[in-house]
Amino acid sequence: MASLSNPVTLFDPVTVGDLTLSNRIALAPLTRNRAPHAVPTAATALYYTQRATAGLLITEATAITHQGQGYADVPGLYAPEQLAGWRKVTDSVHEAGGRIFVQLWHVGRISHNTLQPGGQAPVAPSAIRAKAKTYLIDADGNGGFTETSEPRALEAAELPGIVEDYRKAVRAAIDTAGFDGVEIHAANGYLLDQFLRSDSNHRTDEYGGGIENRIRFPLAVAKAIVDEIGGKRTGIRISPVTPANDASDPDPQPLFEAFVRALAPLGLAYIHVVEGATGGARDYRQGDKPFDYAALKDAYRQAGGEGAWIVNNGYTRELAQAAVESGYADLVAFGKPFIANPDLVRRLRENAPLNTPDTATFYGGDDHGYTDYPTLD
Ligand code: 8OZ
């Protein structure tokens, strides 16, 4: 037990759902665009296994359906060869003593016709094009960023089908791909976040308008997943103020407090919060007030939510240790530092220097910048 003389550290075990994790450091979900034809490879397995000393690995965002795809060479969770590829990843991670959740992705409007089934328009709560780019790879294998396509608005009658897509994906994620759990991607301006925020959701039916309506579809997805595999194997990621992918809402505080209050009864394993602009400024704000993350957590706890509280974005060793020691956070997820330091847990424990991530090899490419960062030994 923690006491004043023995404060909780990043290196102490923590319970998440039914799992006892060996430390409080998580690998944040990181898109790497190295899954040709949406299938994870042997390199994917090596990459995650190299990082298996994290208490929890959260995979890169993984499309639940072809319609949920928005980028070249990102993995999926809907075709047999994708599930088989992931099975090799999870077997290898488990053999190394790690625990791994898959991040469930539907990009909504952050896509391009050429990536969609039949070359159709991407789908969204409303037919509003995002001022955002996606990543495509041309026939010669050259990658580049391109404007997202104009989406079409989903009919209300189509939404149960998307809920079923999530259900099917999580069943397969657990039974076939061998994941320990799933993380619902409700962050960074993708489909579920598009429903949450007023600037991307102009619907006039029960899925748009006031906060209760805008949280309805993301909540329906979460409920279906919990019904399918249980709350203890389900986490969710939110990013209340991020401007990523043109995500925008003038009043995020009551919106996200209402959302976590509504999630509280589901018994989720964790809530994962991106604080600030994803990959950028921690003090980024939308609306006229700074976002109060402690109030967000209080809202969840007051509503009976008992899941672990995972924080992310720009955490240094000192910030992370302080967040855990104060009791504010149960785990801290690291992104860029984990790209460049497969043995990040050891380096943080020993306060060893960190390798610098090479931004040129973040998205796409070969094993360079993926599986070839050096460890301390
Ligand atoms: C960077 C590049 C492409 C996708 C996210 C899944 O922001 C992503 C992503 C990040 O959540």
Residues whose N, C-alpha, C, O or C-beta is under 5 A from the ligand:
A	BS01	8OZ	T31 A61 N188
